[in-house]
Amino acid sequence: MTVQSLYNLSPLAQVMLAGVLAALGPLTWVWLRNRRAPAARWVQALTLLTLFLTFDLVLFGAFTRLTDSGLGCPDWPGCYGHASPVGASVAITAAQTAMPTGPVTHGKAWVEMVHRYLATGVGVLILALTIGSWMLRRRGAGAAGGVRAAAAVNPWWPTATLVWVCVQGAFGALTVTMRLFPAIVTLHLLGGMVLLSLLCAQAVQATQALGGLAAASLARSTRRLLWCCCALVACQIALGGWVSTNYAVLACREFPLCQNSWWPDMNFHQGFEIWRRLGMTPGGVPIDFSALTAIHFTHRLFAFVVFAALGLLAWRLRRSAALRPQARWIAGLMLWQLATGLGNELLGWPLVSAVSHTGGAAALAVVLTWTVCASRGAAREAAAAVTASGAPPHPSSRLSA
């Protein structure tokens, strides 16, 4: 029996070329639409487009995981040492014949490789964004507003994002080579959320630099609530990833009860042993169903806390005219997550509902980042105005963010 090598770098250049080709279309579109605009406008457009495509990539990653296509190609970065499933057709056919419902089929191989191509394409876009940001900083002035925009756009943000996307690529490789190790897959999901937040922060920064986004001030208590909600949503996304990567969604198939009980039999210790193989304890023994129940039920209980905190935040944000769009988005996404979460449980984890639930979590991460960055700008502008005027701060400014 031939042992498949986990790493085979021979198709690396071809896979990277596929990523470049995937990025050429978006890059060309941005250039054509902004070729007569200032360089700062080009950077803003590319940032927004990269954010949108990264969001799509997160959704496609969820689709890859939920269709059990994560091991559709059991090596990295190619597929059985080839740059596409076409070259690996013989090996895939042999694996599919031996195990028709196994992890390797022609369909799953294509899903996995398309995900890798898209991920590489996003990496190329972030590289282009980094280069463009540094060029903008060196150029300084361009057209009208160019000096201010060039000074406001910090090229270290896209540089940090480029480093982070490389870390994400490493986690993607480990997801395959460590055979869907739950902790690695969950970290890969969280890394995608961090990537979205980094790009969103840059999009807000670039839009503010061009004068296209009004900054807003927040009461200190609301500001603290906002940061608290960010932390709660991050924890809930981690718990949700842990549910998904351990296939614990169907441990409870009714609501509000679970297994006809308000408090079913649960093994929290076994369920939250982090460093272990899929479905196994660290000692190599299959985990109990009660451990899957504990994973699921923890995510459900914490959802009530997150729901209450986000509801309060949305209600408080409505007081600020500039942040009412974010308030509406948060309220809408809360209902979306509730509907898709219940759909996963009551309808038997349908693919559309499961992918939509991941999309809702990603959208929440983006909206909360948008809110943090939009309100932070107001505090900086207020401080700058006080410094420039030399006047003492107004007493009401103590209530601002």
N, C-alpha and C positions, 0 to 999 in steps of 0.2 A: 504493500500500500504506500502510495506517494504522499509524503507530508508536505502540505502547502506552507511555504514561507510566509510569515506574517508581514514582513517588509520586503518589497521588491521595487527599488528606485529606478529601474530601467525605463519605465514609462513616464517618469516625473516630468520631463521636458514637454512631452506631448500633452499631458494633463494640464500643465501650466499654459501651453499654447491654446488649449480649449478655453481656459479661463480668460485669456486675453481676448479671444474672439467673442466670448460672451459679453465682455465689457465694452467692446468697440461700439456696439449699437447705442447703449446709453451715453457714452462719451461723445459720439458723433451728434446725437440728438441735443445734448446740452450745448455743444459748441455751435451748432447751427442756429439755435434759438437765442444765443447770447453773444454771437460773434461781434456785434457792434456795441455791446454793453460794457461797462467798466469791468475790470478783472474781478473786483469784489462780487459783482453780480454773478459771474461765472462760478466762483467758489460757492456762493449761496445755493445756486441751482444744483450744482453737483452734490452738495451736502444733502439737500432735500431728496434728490433722486436716490442717492446711496442709502439714505435712511429708509425710503420706501422699499427699495429692493432688498435691504437687509431684513425688514419686516416680512417680506415674502419668503426670504430664505428661512427664517425661523418657522414659518408655517409649513414650508416644504420639509424642513427637518422633522417637525412633528408628524407629518404625513409619512415620512420615511420610517420613523420609529413605530408608528401605530399600524403600519402595514407589514411589520416584521421584516423590513428590507434593510435593516442596519448591517446585516451580515450577508447581503446579496452578493457582495464581492468580499471574500474572506481575507484579502490582503490589502495593503495600502502602499502607494496612492492609487494604483491601477486596479485591474480586475484580472486575477490569475496572471499577473505580469504583463498585461496588455493595457493600452490606453482606453479601450472601450469594450463593452460586452461582445462586440462583433468579433474581435480577435480572440476572445476567450470562449467562443461559442461551444467548442468541443468539450472543454472542461466544465462549463455550466451545464451542458446537456448530460454529461456523465453524472454530475452531482444531483441534478433534478431527477434523472432516471432512478438513481439509488434511493432518493428520498423525495417523492413528488411534492409533499407538503412541508419540506424542510426549509431552512433559511436561504438556500441558494436555488433560485429559478431564474429564467431569462427575464421575467417581468421585474423581479426584485433587484436583479443586477442592474437593470437600466435605471430604476428609481434611485438606487444608491449612487451610481456614477453621475447621473444628472445633478444630484445634490452636491457632489464633489465639484463638478464643473461650475455650478452656480456659486458655491462658496469661494472658489478660486477667482471667479469673476468679481465678486464683491471685494475680495482682497486687492485686485487690480484697481478697482475704483477708489478704494481708500488710499492706495499708493499714489494715484493721480491727484487725489485731493490733498495729500500731504505735500507733494511737489508744488501744486498750484498755490497752496497757502504760503509756502516759503518764498515762492517767486513774488507773490503779492506783497509780502513783508519787505522784500528787497527793493521792489519797484517803488513802493510808497505811493506817490501820487499817480493817478490815472486820469479819469474824467472827473466830472463833478462829484464831490463827496469821496473821491478816491483816497485822499490823505487820511480822513477820519476813519474810513472803512479799513484801510490797510493797517492803521494803528490798532483798531479794535479787534481784528481777527487774529487770534493767537495761534501761530502755526504749531505750537507744542501740543495742542489738543489733537489734531489729526495725526501727529507723530505718535502720541500715546495710543491712539486708536489703531494705528498700523501695528504697533507692538502687540496690542491686545488681540488683533485678528490673527496674528501669528500664533499666539497662545491658544486661541480657539482652534486653529488648525491642528495643533499638537493634541488637544483634547479629542478632536475628531478622529485622529489616527489611533489614539488610545481606546476610543470607543470600539473600534473594529478589532484591534490587536488584543484587547483584554476581554473580548467576547461579551460586550454589553454589560460590563461591570456596573452595577447600579450607581455607585458613588461617582464614577467617571461620567456616566450618561447624565446624571443630575447636574454635575458641575458644568458639563457642556451646555446644558439648557440655561443655567444661570449665567454662563459666559455670554450666551447670545443676548440675554436681557441687558447685561452690562454694555455690550456693544451697541445695542439700540439706544441706551441712555447716553452714551458718549456721543453718538451721532446726533441725537436730539439736542443735546446741550450746544453742540457746534452750530446746528441749524438755527437755534434761537439767537446765539451770539451773532451769527452772520446777518440775520434779519434785523436785529437791533442796530447793528453797525450801519446798515443801509437806511435806517429810520423807518422800517416797515413794521415795527412791533412796539406798541406802547408798553412801557414798564408800569408795574403796579406795586403799591406798598401794601403790606399786611400787618395787622396787629400782631404783637409778639406771641400771643397765645395761639393765634391761627398759624403763625409760622412754625411754632413747635409742633402743633397738631399735624401740619403738612409733613414735617420730617418724620414724625411718629408713623404716619400712614405709609411713607416710603419704606420704613423698616418693616412694618407689618406685612406689606405686600410682598417684599422680598422674601420674608420667612414663609409666607403662604405659597409663593411660587416654588420655593425649595421643597415644601411639603407636597405640593402637587406633582412636582417632578419625581419625588420619591414614591408617590402613589403609582404614577405611570410606569416608571422604570422597574418597579416590582410587580407590575400587573395586579394591583390590589384594588382596582376600580370596582370590580364586581363582588368584592367581599361583603358589601352592603347593597342590596338591590331594592330596598324600600326606603321611604322617607315619611316622617321623621324617625321611625323606628329603624333598627338594624338587626336583621336576623330575628325579627319579632320581639325585640327587646330594646329597652331604653339604654341599657348598658351591657352589651354582649360580652362574651368571653374574649379577653384580649391579652396578648403577650407583648407588652411594650418593650421589654428588654430585648427579646429576639427580633422584634420588628425594626428596632432602631439601632441594631448593630451595623455600623456603617460600612466597615471594610470587609466585604464578603462577596462571594460570587452570586450570580443571579439564582434565586431560589434555594440557596444553601446558607447554613450558618458558617461562621469562621472555622468550625470543626469539620465541615464537609457533610453535615447532616441536613436533609431537607427541612426547611422552616415550616412551622405549623401554620395552619389556616388562621389560627388566632393571632398570629403575628401580622398577617395581611390585614386582618380586621382592625388591629391596633393602628396600622399605618393609615388605613382609610378613615377611621373614626377620628383620628387626630386632625387630619386635614379638614374634615367636616366641622368639628368643634371650633377650630381656629377660624374657619370661614365666618362664623357668627361675629367674632371679635373684629375681623377686618371689615365686614359689612357695616357694623355699627360705626366704626371709626371713619370709614369713607363717607358714610351718610352724613355724619356731623361735619366733615370737611367740605363736602359739596354744599351743604346749607350755609356754612360760613363764607365760602368763596363767592356766593351769590351777592354778598354785600359790596363786592368790588366789581364795578362795571367792566373793567379790563379783564377780569378773570372769570366772568360768567360763562364764556365758552368752555373753559376747563371744567367749571362746575357741572355744566350740562353733560360733558363727555364722561366725567366720573360717575354721575348718576346713571347715565345710560349703560356704561360698561358694568356697573354693579348689577343691574338687571340682566344684562347679557350673560354674565358669569353665573348668576343664579339659575337662569334658564338652561344654559348648556351643562352646568354641573348636575342639575336634576335630570336632564336628558340622558347624561352618561349613566346615571344610576338606574333610572326607571325604564329606559329603552334598551338596556344591554350594551352600552358603550358603542353606539354607532359612530362610524368614522367621521362623518360630517360634524357631529356634535363634539367629538373629542378634539378634532383639529381647531374648531371654533373656540373651544375653551382655552386652548393654548394661545390662540390669537387674541382673545380678550385679555389674558394676562399680559401679553406683550404690549397691547395697546395701553393698558393701565400703567405699565412701566414708562411708556413714552409720555403719556399725559401728565403723570406726576413729575417727571423730569422737566417737561415744558413749564409746568406751574412753578417749580422751584427756580428755574432760570429766569422766567419772566418777572417774578417778584423780586429776585435778588437784584436785578438791574435797577429797580426803583430805589433801593437802599443806597446803592453806589451813587446814583445821580443826586440824591438828596444830600449825601455827605460831600459830594463834589461842589454842589451849589453853596453849601454853608462855608466850605473852605474858600471858594472864590469870592464870596461876598464879604467874608470876615465877620458876618453877623452871628450872634449867638443862636443856637438852634431853638426853634419854636418848641414849646412844651409838648405839643402834640406829636412831634417827631420822635419822642421817646417811645411812642406806641407803634412806630413803624418797624418793619422787619429788620 
